[in-house]
């Protein structure tokens, strides 16, 4: 999922320059063909949850791969894969070990679970020779929590792991009309949109409550929730008026084209890729004021920020944009201009390739 959703352009560029190997918890490498990547593939028995026996097995499999391949660099993404891949690469003697942090699971945890997950990120940073972070505010958070050191951690450009494909994410009147017809939503109705996993720490309960409050003042507004329900939250919105849900989709751009305002009241984000995708479609965003999202949204210019978990603040932001179509339009224009200027996919890929060349040269110099 990570490769298909975030890394397709970078993997295509890497495979045109380097001998590329992709290791992932997929049954085979057909997904690489789907995204146009030429690479060797190996299936790794990675499990998302902590499982000591399976994790030790995955570590051994990764170590054997690295000993056999003898790669010049290993790059990992996602926490579990990062810990195992960085440890295996370190033990296999790979000099250039890169990990990308895209948000911290432990940021919203308390007690022992927070300490354990924090410790895992610290181990990733210890085993890695270089760290990429996909937003400046996340880097500051990691520094403040003593996870990374300043000389190891880098943010490329203005941030984002993959940037946004401006040919795919753009205003699209035809998709707007078609999606609204499919959903039986009036063409002139105001539509708020959330795209992502439906989870409590994404702020879905607060969003439903805030939207319901706003609906009393703006009864023709709609809330569209797009994504898999991972916390069994359907009971919160299934009987609520003017709330629609669509499951997982490979075409989030269609729903972004159909909406007027994007909403992401998350409790934790590394950057908020969906925000700049929505911005490229001309949507302003209402989001929580947390690290990561403060890089993706310019408060008062490309959207509105509210305090995390503040239902009244979220409802107030929804009400402001519900009542002022001119403000929505101005912010949407600014959001699209910023997405094109600072987060175009081609620029992010170019920055990544430059980083690889510099990192590999540095490792060769150390030999």
Secondary structure, DSSP 8 states (H G I E B T S, - for coil): -HIIIIIHHHHHHHHHHS--EEEESSSSSHHHHHTT---EEEE----SS--HHHHHHHHHHHHHHHHHH--SEEEEESHHHHHHHHHHHHHTT-SEEEEEE---GGGG--HHHHHHHHHHHHHHHHH-SEEEES-HHHHHHHHHTTSS-TTTEE--TT--SS-B-TTTSS--HHHHHHHHHHHT--TTS-EEEEES-B-GGGTHHHHHHHHHHHHHH-TT-EEEEES-BSS--HHHHTTSTTEEEE---S-HHHHHHH-SEEEE--S--SS-HHHHHHHHTT-EEEEE--TTHHHH--BTTTEEEE-TT-HHHHHHHHHHHHH-HHHHHHHHHHHHHHHHHH-BHHHHHHHHHHHHHHHHHHHHHH-
